[in-house]
């Protein structure tokens, strides 16, 4: 039964057995429902249902087949939020849809999340790998395709996880390898009682490589001194990686195993051109030499004395730097390097040669300049041997290539294969609480078979198909091949070091609510738990000297070490959104099992310990079921697992194991379950309570006495004391004292200012108004300047006003704005061609700092500008110039307004095929008596001719037209025709003009054109 929802409407459907959900790594995640209905059923787009802890929504209309008036067969395909990423395209902050973006993995990921949230909220950045900045080109790219691009660029994977929080769907995008349970995999093999049903199939991938040929770079390699055009591997050297030994050949061109014989000698190529002899330096200071001419230097104070770039130049090449971070990232400049102090200028200095990039001369003062902390690399040089290949320390670019090649061979030398099989439903249902949480995308399986895979291996789940009516028998696809976004023939790339950045959330404990119904339900479950207690008692009052809560068999705790055990808090949580119970991994120490003697203390080695693996339950979607959580620990080893069971299990009910009751997970109520831990004890004495934790009924406020932590909204009432007992009090006390001294110093300064004001001859407002009213000083001279202020306005009168410092002019007061709006009628605004802009800018801000002015709208009669930018145009030598770069660099398009050279026009257009757009000048449309393009050689208006009023033309030319080349037209009409006989150097043309002539009645020529033939 599946329940579909749309708003407040709900419909329950009996779906057919072939209905299923399917999900795969970096692929679709959908739910397909097949059902019959007695009539037409309108299911609106946007309807949704929950299945197996996920929410699926209808993104497109349902398919149906009408087999009669009362029999409709429906096929309904519902999808997760992943589908939304297939609908929308990526834009940058300027709303461009074609652009390049250079950033680190998390910044690329954040760009995609921001694009998704532009269409609706609910997307956020999750886990991501750490990697260097890379350039990714977006060109009308769908967000899902961009995710694939991003994963491909960093040789990793993406995953979208979803949860429902307060009724809202939250989707999280992760950029990292999709893998779970690698340390505690699900064990599966073929055969009865081993998991897989009949029909397991295996597919092998390509033959794994045994020899890796490296493709290296010629960057910073001087052929004349190095002896090779490209970087070589260390010659005839060995390297140990992950327990395997690898070696290079005597020529330094390939890598292979050194500790085993080669069988296939399969070769594969690896692109290592990104590794080159280099030193990534950091800018320590920037010198502005001549801003007008764009002369800037930068200094790297950390360059060692032994590294003089002047001595590393390669003959015939220029030294350049490419910035690795900052506003100039990826941009290359020629530089001159000065190692020692010279001409009173500091050493270790790079002098940048300015150049024009994208129409802007860089570096420049405001944006495009190096800054302290930017990193850079130097090219056109050959660094000392220590940067190329240092065999003694196994460092340098050659060894980096060797290590990358060894790493790649280690990860690809095993045979790649894929298994597909269906879980035995009977076998799985019995063990579902233990195995269900491990059947997830990326979950590891320890798969073996006595016939075709005896050794067994760890392989990932890359695809899962679950049948709606038979969820305990899913079809799973296992593979040890990396999941790719596409099949390509390009050179393989090194896997990025996947250091997952974990969210740095506070490690706060989470507790579930405890209501009275939960307490009653707990009593019932404890009665069935078969502990060492008799029946319950129910007196009105109890009078006793001691009360002990807890069972001897449950006296265990979680510790941080077996050698020197210290108790730690072990936080078992239930997620109400995903309906999954999580018990983290840890070390369990039992305090009574095996302890037969009474002693004030025992050695750590006397206790029993078990290494507990992490446990995740499957989604607990059956709300009426309650569960016991046990620590199932071995009697013969120090390993254990958590077990979720619907039935109680005695301590030693199953041979070879102890079952330690860890907690109870109660039935669901109001979409929440209560989980309570049962291990440990609480002792109540007349003046003392010994326990580990005190929690409020709502689970929000707690005293964790193991972690010495208090959480929740704790209010300290008046009359409390003991602040000086806090450990941090000494530190903060000194800070408060220092702050008090600073405040006292400021008070002293204010007192001093007050004294100065009192004795400096200041006047009162009344006295000032009196002076202003007279417009005269005491000596009778008229005021040269004055400031008049009242409640309505302030007037500053002076022949010249100088403002020093930043000036900010804010918007009008809202009351005054209303008055202004009422004063300007529609006709008045109609006279302003930009009334909307005027209305908007009244509420804006104007900032003036030195020669810098920032505002929304300027209306002036004239602006004189020698240089600058207007939209995409630049002002150059009195002309407006617009350019567009090609896909591969260079200028592809340009538009210049204003004469430049003798062969340029007042309007000059150039373009090629390197960018979009088919026309240099495009004029469309015309009216009667007009033309799209009109040209006349006559300066005097009286000499010009124009199209007749009843005609319209694409082009109308008043004067001669010369075409050098072919002229093609569908129909050519002319008053006369001629034939050019010669052309002078000054452009004068000599020609024969066509004649009118008749050859009898057979042929007739008019204006040189044959018009009739018999």
N, C-alpha and C positions, 0 to 999 in steps of 0.2 A: 504494500500500500504506500503510495506517494501522495503527500499533501501539497497542492499548489496554492500559492497566495498571490493576490493582486490587490493592494490596498487592504481594505477590511474584508475582502471576499476570500473564500477558501473553498477548494474543491478537492475531494479525495478520489484518487484514480487507482484502479486495479490494473497494474501493468503486466504485460506478458513476460514470460521467463527469459526471453532473449534481450530484455532491456538491460543496459549496462552503462557503467562509467569507464572512461579511459583517460589515463594521464601518462605523460612521458616527459623525460628531462628535456628542457628547452623546446617543448612542443605543446600540443593541444592539451586541454583539460576540459572534457565535456561529459555530459550525461545524456544518453539517448534513451528515450522512453517510447515503447510500442504499446498501444492500448486500443481497445475497441470502445465505441460509445454509441448508445442508441439515439442518434440524431446529430445534428450539427452542433459543435461546441466552439464558441468563440473564446480563444485564449489570447488575451492581449500581449503584445510585446512588453517586456518588463516584468512579467509574472516570474515568480521564483519559487524554489523549493530547497530544502536542506537535505543532503544525503552524505552520510559518512563524515560528518563534521565539517562539510563544505557547503557553501551557498552557490547554487547554480541559477542563472537568470536566462530568460528567453530573449535572445538578441534579434531574432528574425521570425517571420511568420511560420506557423507550423505547417507541415505537409499532411495531407489526408487523402484517402481514397474512398469514394462513395460506392458502396456495394448494394445499396438499397435505401429506402426512406428511413429505416431505423437501424442501419448498420454502417457506421463510418470507422475506417481504420486510420488511426493517427500515428504519425511519427514526429516526435517532439525532440528537438536538439537544444539542450540548455548548456550554457557555458559560464565559465568563471570570468573574473575581471581581466584575465590574460587577453581575451578577445578584444577588449577596448584598445589595447596597444596596437591592434591591427587596423584600427579605424582612423587614427589620427597621425599627422606628420609632425616632424621635429622642426621647431623654429628657435632662433636664438633670441637674445634679449631685445634685438632691434626688429624682431618679427620677420627676419629674413629666412627663407626656406632653402636657400643654397648658400652654404658657408662652411668654413673650416674652423675647428675648435681644438685648441691645444690645452690639455688639462690632465690632471691625475685621475685615476679610476673613479674616486668618489665624486669628483666634480663633473665628470661625464654622466655618472649615474644621477646626480642631483639635477642636471639639465633635463634629463628624460622625465624625472619625477615632476619637475616644475611644468613641463609640457602636459603631462597627464592631468595635473591639478588645475590647469587652465580650463579644462572641460568639466571639471567637477572635483570636489575635495575627496580625500580618502586614500591618497597615495603617499608613501613615505620611503625614505632610504633605509635599507637594512644593513646586513653585514657586507663588507667589501674587502677585496684584497688590497694590498699595498703595492704600488708600482710607480714607475717613472711617468713623467708627462709624455703623452703621445698625441699626435695629430690625427683626428678622425674627420673625414669629409662627409658632410651631410648634403644631399642633393635631392630634394623632394622625397625624403626618406621617411617611411612609416616608423613609428616608435618601436615596434617589434623588430623590424629589420635593423634599427639602430642598436637594439640590445644585442642582436646577433653580431653586428659589427664590433661592438665593444668587447663581447666575450672572445671573439676571434682575435682582436688586437692584443689582448692580454692572455690569450691561450688559457681561458678558464670557462666557467659556465655561469648562467644566470638562473634564478629561481624566483617565482612570485608566490608568496604565501598570503593567505587571507584569513581574517577572523572578524567576527561580529562583536562590536563593542557598543553597548547602549543602543542597540538597534541599528547602528551604522556599520557599513561594510568598510573595513580597513585593509588595504592591499599593501604589502611590503615587498620591495624589489631587492634581492640580494645579488651581489656579484662575487661569486666564489664557487669552488667546486661543490657540487651537490653530493654530500656524503654524510651518513649517519651510522652509528653502531659499529664502527670499525673495530673497536676494542671488545665488543660483545656481540658478534654477528649471529644471525639466525642460521642454525645448522640444518641443511637439507641434503637429501640424496634420493635416488630413485628406488622405488620398491615399497611394499606394504609396510606401514609403520614408520616410514622415513620421510614422508612429506609429499613427494611428487607422485602423481598418478601416471598411468601408462600414457606414453606419447611425448616424452621428453625429446626434444630435438636439439642438435648442436650444429652451429655453422662456424667455420673457421674463416678468419680474415686473411690478409695477405701474409706472405712469408716475412718473418721478422728480420731486421737487418743484423749483420754481424760486423760490417765495416762502415764507418761513418766518414764520408768525404766532406771536408769543411770548405765552404766558400767564404773567403776572407776579403778584407778591404785593402785598398792602396792608400788610404788616408794616413798622412803623417809617416809615410814610408819613402825614404830616399834610395832609389834603385842603385845609385852610384856607390853608396856606402853599405847598404844592407845586403845587396846581392840578389834580391828578389823584388819583383814588382808588387807583390802582395804579402801581407803578414803571413808568417809560417807558424806551425805548431812547434813546440820544443822538440828537437830532433832526437829520436831514439830514447825517449824518456817514459817512465811508468808513473801511474797515479792510482791510489787506492780510493775507491768511492763506494760507500755503503757495503763494505766487505768484499767487493769485487776489484780485481786489479786490471787496469787498462794500460795500453801502451801506444806509442806513436811509431810511425815508420821512420826510416833514416832520412827521408826528404822532408818530413814535417808536413805532410799533406792529408793524412787520415789517422783514425783512431780505431782500435779493435781490442778484444779481450786478450789478456796476457796469461790468464790462469786456466784456460781450457782450449781444446782444439776447435777450430772452425769447421763447420760442416757444409753449409750452403754457400758461405762467403758472399752472401747477399749484400750489395752495396746500397747505401742511401745517402743523399746529400743533405747537408744542414747549413742554413744561412746564418753565418756569424759576422756579417758585414757591419753589424752595429757595434762590434768590439774593435777598438783601434787604440794605438798608444796615445794616451791622453792624460791630462791632469785637469780635473774639474776645479777651477779656482773660484774664489768668492770675492766680490767687490768689497773693499774695506772703506773706500772713500771715493768721491767724485769731484772733479775740479771743473768749474765752468770757466773756460779760457776766453772765449769770445762768443757770446750767445747769438749775436747778430749774424755771424758767419757759421754758426752751428759747430763750433770747436769745443769738444769736451774730452777730457782725459779721465781715466779711472785708475785706481791704485789697488793692488792686491798685496798687502803687507805680509802675507803668509808664504810668498814664493821663497823657497830656500835659496841660500847663497850659491849653491852649486848648480842651480837651474837658471841659466842665462839664455832666454829665448833668442837674443841677438845672435848667439853662436849656434843656434839650431836650425837656421834658415836652410831650406832646400833650394839649390840653384834653379833659377828660372821661375820660382813661385813667389807669391806675395804672402806675407803673414796675415792671417785673418782670425777674427774671433767670432764665434757663434754663441749668442747668449742662450743659456739653458733654462733660465727662469726670468720672471719679471716682464715688464711691458715690451721689451725687445726680444722676447723668446723666439728662437728660430731664425732671427735676422742676423745676417753675416756682414761684417764690416772689415775693410782693410785697416790695419793698425801699424803703428811704429812703436817698438818696445824700447824703453830706456831702463836698464837694470840698476845702474848706480846714479846717485844724485848728480845732477848736471844743470848748470846755469841757474842755480838756486831753486831748481825744481826737484821734488822728491824722486827717489828711485822706485823700481818695481812698478813703473808707470806705463800704461798703454795710451797712446795718442790715437784717437779714433778719426778716420777719414770720413767726413760726412758723405752721404749719398741719398739720392731721391728714391724713395720706396712708396709705391701707391700714391704718387703725387705729393708726398710730404718729404721734405728734406730732414733726415734724421742723422744724429740725435737732435732734439729740440727741447726748449725749456720746460714746456708744460706737461706733456704726457710721454712722448717717445724719447726716453732718456734712461741711461742706467741708473740704478739706485743701490745704496748700500745693502748688502745681503744678496744681491743678484748673483747667480753663478754663470760661468762661461767656460768655453773650451777653446783652445788655440789650434789652428790648422796651418798647413803650409810649412811645417817644421818637422824635423826628426828629433824626437826626444832622446835623452841618454838611454843606454841599454837597460838600465834598471826599470824603465817604464815599458820596455818592449819585451824582454825576456830575462828574468833573473832566476836561474836554475837553483841557486842555493836556497832561496826563500820560496820558490815556486810561486812567484808573483810576476806581474807584467801582463801585457795584452795577450801574448802567446799562451801563457798558462790559463788565462781566463777562457780563451777559446777551447783549450784542452779540457778544462773542468766542465764547460757547457756541453761539449761533445760527449764526455763520459757520462754526464747526467742524462743526456738524451738517450744514449745507447742503453743505459741501465733501465730506463723507463719503457723502452720499446723492444728489448731483446727477447722477451717472452712471447709465446704464441698468443695471438688475439682470437677470442672465440665468443660466441653468443649462445646461451641456452634459453629455450622457451619451454615452459611447462605449466601445468595446472595443479594447484595444491589439492591434495586429497581432503575433501570436505569433512569427512568423519574424523580424520586425524587432526585437522586444523581446529575443528570446533571444540574438541576436548582440551586443546592447549591455547585457545584463542586469547585468553587474558595474558598469556606469556609471550605469544608470538605475534599477536595482532598489531602491537605497537611498533614492531620491527619491519612490517611490510609497508614501507614508505619509499618514495622515490629517493634514490641515493643510499638506501639502507644496504649494508653489507651482508652477504650470505656466504657462509663457509660451505661450498658445494663440493660433493664428492660422489663417485660412482664406482662400484667394485669392478666394473668391466672397462669403461672408456675414460674414467677420470679418477684413478685410484688415489693419486697423491692429494687431490683436493686443492682448492684455492679460494682466496677471498675475491669475490666478484660482486659488483653492484647491481641493484635493481634499477633498470633504466626505463621500464614501462610496466604499468599495472592495469589490468582490465577486471573490474568487479561487476558481477551480476547482481542486479537489484534484489532479486528474489532468492539469491544464494550467495550471500556475502562472504561465507566461510570457505569458498572454493575459487579464489581469484586466479586468473592467469597472470603469471609474472614473467618478465623478460630479464635475463641476467647477462651481463657482458663485462669484460675487463678492458674493452676498448673505450677510449675517450669519446664522449659525445661531441660531435662536430656540428657546426651550423650549415656546412655545405661540403661537397666533395670537390676538391681542387687538385691541380697538378703542380702547384707552386712548391717551393722548398719548404720543408717543415721548419717550425720555429721552436725555440726553447720555451718550455713552460715557465711562466712568471712565478717567482717564489711566492707561494700563496700564504702570506701571513695575514690571516683574517683579523681585521680590526674589530675587537669585541666592543659592544656598547658598554660604556663606563657608568652603568647605573649603580646606585648605592645598593649594597648587598643587604637589603632589608628583609626581614622575615615576613612571610605572608601567612595569615591565618584565616580559616573560614569561619563563618558565623556559627554560633551555637544557640539554637532555640530550644524551648522546652520539649518540643516534639522530637528534636534530635537526641535529647537526653533520654527520653522514654525509649526511643528506638535503639539507642546504645545499650540500655539495660537488657532489652530482649536479645540482642546479638551476643552480649557477654554471657547470658545464661546458656547459650548454645556453644560457647567457645571452649568448653571442656577444660577449664582451668581448675586449680586445686582449691575450690571453694564449694561450700554447701549453698543451699538456697538463700534467697534474699530475705531481709527483714524489713518490716515496715512500721516501726514504733513512732509515736508522736514526738518523743524527745529521747535523746541519748545522753547519758552521763557517764563519762569514762575518763581515764587519765591519759590514754594513748590511742591514736587511731593510725593504722598503717594502710595506705591505699596502694595496691600493686601486688603482683604475683612473683614468687621467687624465680620462676622460669623466665620472667620478662625483665630480669635485672641485667640489662645490657645497655651499652652506650656507644656512641660513635666518637672515635678518637683520631688524632692526626698522625700517630706513629705507633708501631708495635714495640719498638725498643724503649721509647720514653713516652708512653701514652698520656695525652692531655685531651680532656673531653672538648669536643667542638659541637656547635649547633648543626643539626642535620635537618634541612628544611624540605619536607615532603609537601608538595603543593598540588592542588587540583585547579585546572583552568576551566572556568565556567563557559568560556567562549568556544574553545576547541573540544571540551569535554574529555580531556586527557589528564590522567594522574601521572605525575612525575616524581620519581624517587631518585635522587642523585647518587652517584658512586661514592663510596667511602669505606672506612675501616670500622668494622663492628667488633667490639670487645665485650665478651660476656663476663659478668662479675661473679657468678656462682657455679656455672657448669664446670666440673672438674676440680673445684676447690673443696677439699674435704676436711681441711684443718682450720681451726679458729685462730686468727693471728691479728695483731694490730695493723700489720701491713704485709703484703705479699710482693714477691718479685714480679716484674712485668712478664717474665717468661712463664709464670704459672697459669696465666689466663689463656682462654681460647680466643683466637682472632680469626676473622674472615674478611677477605677483600670482596666487597659487594659491588657488583656491576650496576651501572645506571639502568633504570627501568622506565619505559614509557608505555602506558596502557594504550590499547586501541581506543578510538572514540567511544565513550560509554553512552550510547544513544538510547538504551532501554532505561527509561527514567525510574521505573518501579523497582529496579534491582539494587540490592545493597551488597557490599563486598567486604571481605576480610583481606588485609594486606599482611603477608607473612614474609619474614626473612628466611628463605630456604637455604640452610647452610649444611655443608658436608661434614660428616663425622670423621672422614679420613683425610681431608685436605683443608686448606685455608681459603676456599673459594665459596661464594654464595651468590644467590640471585634473589630478587624480590618476586613474589608470587601473589597475584590478585585472584581470590577465590570467592565463589558465591557460598561455599560451604565451609564450616569450621573444620580445622585439622588439628588433631592432637599433637603434642610436642614431638613424640617419637612414633607417630602413626605410620610413617613410611620409612622402610628400612634404609639405612645409610644416611639419613638426613634428620636434622632438627628443624622444626617449623616454629619459628619465634614470632608470636603475634606482635606486629609492629603498629597497626592502627586499623581503624574502621572507616570505610567510606559509605555514607548513608544515602538513602534514596533522594532523588531530586525533588525540590520544592521551590517554586517561584524561580525556576531556572538556575538554582544553586544547589550544591551538595555540601554537606558538612563532613570534613575529614578530621579525625582526632587521633593523636598518637597515644599508645597504651604502654610503652616500655618505660622502665624506671619506676620510681615510687615517690609517694608523698607521705611524710610523717607529720602528724598533728599532735603537739604536746601542749600542756597548759599555757606555756608562755612562748611557744615557738612553732613555726611551720618550716619544714625542710622540703623543698620542691625545686624543680628546674625552671618552671615557667608559669606565669600568671597572665591570663588573657581575658579581655573584656568580651561580653556576649557577641558584639558585632565583629570581633576579630581585628579591630583597628588599633586598639591600645593594648600594649603588652609590656611585661617585665621579663626579659630573658636573662635568667640568673646564671646561665652557662656562659653566654657571651658578655655578661655584664652590660646589657644594653636595654634602654627604655625607648619605646616607640609609641607614636600616636600623639594626639593632641593633649599634652599635659599642661595644666595651668598651675602656676605657683602662686598661692594666695599671699596676701599681705601678712607681715609678721614673720615670714620665713627668714632664716639666717644660714650662715655657713658658706657664703660665697668664697671666702678665703681658703676653704678646704679643697676647692677644685684644683686639679693639677695644673690647669692652664692659667690660674689666677695670677701667678707671679709674672708671667709674660704680659698679660693684659693690664695688670696693675701698673707696670712700668710705662706701657703705652698711654694709659689714661693720665699718668703723671706728666708725661711729655706733652700730651695734648693740652693739659691744664696750663702748663707753662706757655704754650703757644697762644692760648686764648688770653692769658694774662698780658702777654706782650702786645697783642692786638688792642686790648683795652687801654693799655698805656698809650699806644699810638693814637687812638681815638681821643683820649683825654688831651693829648698834645694838640691835635687838630682843633678840638673845641676851644682851647686857649688861643690858638692862632685866629680862629674865626671871631672870637669875642674881641680881640685887640686889633684886627686888621682893617677896621673901618667899613665893615659890611653894612648895607642898608636894608631896611625892611621893605616888604612888598608895597606898603602904603607910600613910603618915600620914593620908591622906584616909579610907581604909577604917577606920582606928583611930578617927577622930572619928565616923564614921557608926555604927560598932558600939556606941559609947557613947551616941549620940543627944544628946550634951552637948558644950558648948564647955569650954574650960579653966576658965572661971569658974563652971561648973556649970549654966549656963542651957541649957534644952532647945533643940535645933535647931528653928528655925521652918520652914525648908525645907531639902531635901537632894535629891541625885541619887544613886541607887543603881544601879550598873552591874556586871553580870557577863557571862559568855559567853552567857547565855540571854536576858536581858531587861534593859531599862533602866527604872527607876522614877523619876519626877519628883514630889516631894511639896512642895506649897506651897498656901497658902490662895488665892493668885491668881497666874496665870501670864500674863504679857504677852509676846507674840511680835511683834517689829518686823521688817518686811521680808517678802519672799515666802516662804511656807512650802509645801514640796512633800512630800506623804506618799506614798511609793511602795508598790508591792505587797509582800505578804509574801514572805519567802524561800521558795524552792520546797520545801526540806526541812520548814519549819514548815507550809507549806500542806498537805503530805501528812499531817502529824500532825493538823491540823484536820479534814481530810476524813475521816480514820479515826475521829475522835471524834464526828462528826455522823452518826447512823444515818438510815436512810430515814424512820422515823417522825418523827424530829425535823425533818427537812427538809419532810416532808409538812405539818407544822403551819405552815410558812411558805408563804404563798400564792405566793411568788415565789422558790422555791428556785433556779431557773436564774439569776435575776438576782443572787441572793446569791453563788452559785458564781462567776459572771463578775466581779462587782465586787471580789471578794477579790484579784483580780490587777490591779486598776485603780490609778489615781493620784488623789489629792486635792490641789488647789492652792488656797492661801489667800493673797491679796494684798490688804491693807487690808480694805475691805468687800466684796471680790469672792471668791466661793467657787465652784470648779469641781470636780465629782465625778460619779460614775456613779449612786449610789444613796444616798438619805437615808431612814432609817426613824425617824420621830419620832412623838410623841403629838399634837403640835399645831404648826402653823406660823401665825404672825401676819404677814400681808402686806397693805400698803395699796395696792400697785400691782405690776404685773409681768406676766409672760407664762407661760401653761401650755399648751404645744402651740400651737394656733391661737387660744386664748382669751386675753383680757386681763382684768386685775382693775381695775374702775372703780367707785369709790364703794361698795365692798363687794360688788359684783356680778361675775359672770363673763360676759363679752361676747364673742361670736364673730361676725365679719362676713365677707362675701365680696363682692368688687367685681364689677360687671357688665362685659360685654365693652367697653362704651364709657364706662366710668367710673361713679362713684357707687356707692352700696351697694345691692346686689341682694338679699342675704340677711343676716339677723341672727338670733341666738339669744341671749337674755339670761336669766340665772338670778339671781333676786332681784328684789324689787319696786323699781320706779323711780318712776313717776308714778302718779297715781290711775287712769289708764286703761291701765296695763300690768299684766300678770299676773306672778305669781311666776316662771312660765316664760313668756317672751314670744317669739313667733316672727313674723318678717315676711319676705316674699319676693315676687319678681316673676318675669317671664318672661325676664329678661336673662341668666340663667345656666341651666345644666342642673338638673334636679330638678323633679318635678311636685307634690310634697306639702310642706306646711308641717310637719305632724306625721304620721308613718307608724308605725302599730303593727300588727304582723302576728303572728298565732298566738293560740291560746287553749286552755284545758283545760276540762273539765266543771265546771260551777258557776262559770265565770269569763267574762271579756270582755277584748277587746283594749284598750278604753278604759272605765274605770269612773268615775262621778262621783256624788257624794252631797252634798246641801245640809245634812245633819245632822251637827253636830259631835260629838254623843254617839254612841259606837259602838252603844249599845243601841237607838238610834232608827233605825239604818240598816237597809236591806233589801238582800239580795244575790241573784244569780241562783240558781235551784234547781240542785241538784247534778247533774241529768241534762241540763242545757242548756248551750249555749255561745253567746256573742254577740260580734258585732263591737263593739257599744257598749251599755252598760247604765247608765241614768241614774235615780238615786233622788231624785226631785224634779221640779219643773216644768221644761219645756223650751219656750223661745220662739223661733220662727223668723220673722224679718222677711223675707218674700219667699216664693217658691214652695217647696212641699214635694212631692217626687216619690218614689214608692215603687212597687214591683211589686204589693204587697198590704199593705193597712192594716187592722190588727186593733185594736179599742179596746173598752173597757168601756162607753163612752158617747160621744156626739157633741154638739156644741153650736154656737151661732152667736153671735159677738161682736156686741153692740149698741153698746158705747161703751168708751172707755179713758180713765181719768183721768190727770192730769199726774204723779201719784206712781206710776203703773204699774198701778193697780187696774183690773181688767177686768170689765165687765158683759156678761152673755151669757144666751141662752136655752138651756136644756138639752133634749136630745132626749127624746122621749116614746115610749111603747109605745101603738100604736093600730091597730085593724083597721077597714078600710072594707069591711064585710061579709066575704065570702069572696074578694073580688077582690084587695085590696092589704093587706099587713101591714107595719107600721113597728115596728122595735125600736130603742130608744135613739136615735130620730130618724133612723134609716137604713131605707130601703125594702128589705125582705129577700125579699118574695114578691109576685108579681103573676100573676093568672090570665089 
